[in-house]
Amino acid sequence: MDPRLLRLLSIGLFLTAFGMLFLAWPQIGGQEHLDGVSWNWKLLLGVVFALSVAKGAQAAARDESPWNARLFSWILMVALTVAAMGYLTYQAHLNEPDEETMDLSEEDAGTPRAL
């Protein structure tokens, strides 16, 4: 395969995987839990996931046999990244504030003041 075409397809696959990850992760883990995860972890894991998917596709396209050791190493990297995402989401779930402390009664809310 032409290396320029492969590079272009890999960039497209990277961007697609990166976008689809951030559409699927809130649906699977819950948006409330994902809000508790730091943005730098979300960005890092998103880039690693998308890069692993793109590099796995490159490994499958470059060799004669699509199922090779490089492909399996990138599949393992995808699985480890997904496990890290699950762990961070679970930790955010365990450390979320209680609903009882978040509810404000009308007495606690105070009265609005005009400026």
C-alpha positions in Angstrom: 0.0 0.0 0.0 1.2 3.5 -0.8 2.7 5.0 2.4 1.1 8.4 1.8 -2.4 6.9 1.6 -1.7 4.7 4.6 -0.6 7.9 6.6 -3.7 9.8 5.5 -6.0 6.9 6.5 -4.2 6.5 9.8 -4.8 10.2 10.6 -8.4 9.8 9.7 -8.7 6.7 11.9 -7.0 8.5 14.8 -9.4 11.4 14.6 -12.4 9.2 14.3 -11.3 7.0 17.2 -10.6 10.1 19.4 -14.0 11.5 18.6 -15.9 8.2 19.1 -14.1 7.6 22.4 -15.5 10.9 23.9 -18.9 10.0 22.6 -18.9 6.5 24.1 -17.1 7.1 27.4 -19.8 9.3 29.0 -22.5 7.0 27.8 -20.8 3.9 29.2 -19.3 5.3 32.4 -21.9 8.0 33.1 -21.4 11.8 32.5 -21.5 12.6 36.2 -18.6 10.2 36.9 -16.6 11.4 33.9 -16.9 15.0 35.2 -15.1 13.9 38.3 -12.0 12.7 36.3 -9.3 15.3 35.7 -9.1 16.7 32.1 -5.5 15.8 31.7 -6.2 12.1 32.4 -9.1 12.2 29.9 -6.9 13.8 27.3 -3.9 11.5 27.9 -6.0 8.3 27.8 -7.9 9.6 24.7 -4.7 10.2 22.8 -3.2 6.9 23.8 -6.4 5.0 22.9 -6.7 6.7 19.5 -3.0 6.3 18.7 -3.2 2.6 19.7 -6.2 2.0 17.4 -4.4 3.8 14.5 -1.1 2.0 15.0 -2.9 -1.3 15.2 -4.6 -0.7 11.9 -1.2 0.2 10.4 0.3 -3.0 11.8 -2.5 -5.0 10.2 -2.1 -3.2 6.8 1.7 -3.3 6.5 2.4 -7.0 6.8 1.3 -9.8 4.6 -0.8 -11.4 7.3 -3.1 -9.0 9.1 -2.9 -11.0 12.3 0.6 -10.5 13.6 2.5 -9.8 16.8 2.5 -6.0 16.3 -1.3 -6.0 16.0 -1.7 -8.0 19.1 0.6 -5.7 21.0 -1.6 -2.7 20.0 -4.7 -4.6 20.9 -3.2 -5.2 24.3 -2.5 -1.5 24.6 -6.1 -0.6 23.7 -7.3 -3.1 26.3 -5.0 -1.6 29.0 -6.1 1.9 28.1 -9.8 0.9 28.4 -9.0 -0.7 31.7 -7.4 2.5 32.9 -10.5 4.5 31.8 -12.7 2.1 33.7 -10.5 2.4 36.8 -10.6 6.2 36.7 -14.3 6.3 36.2 -14.8 3.9 39.1 -12.6 6.0 41.3 -14.6 9.1 40.4 -17.7 7.2 41.3 -16.4 6.2 44.7 -15.2 9.8 45.5 -18.3 11.7 44.4 -20.0 13.8 47.0 -23.1 12.5 48.8 -26.5 13.6 47.5 -27.5 14.5 51.1 -24.7 17.1 51.4 -25.4 18.5 47.9 -29.1 19.2 48.5 -29.8 22.7 49.7 -33.0 23.4 51.4 -34.8 26.7 50.9 -33.6 28.0 54.3 -29.9 27.4 53.3 -30.2 28.9 49.9 -30.6 32.5 51.2 -32.5 35.3 49.7 -31.5 37.0 46.4 -30.3 40.5 46.7 -30.7 43.3 44.2 -27.6 45.1 43.1 
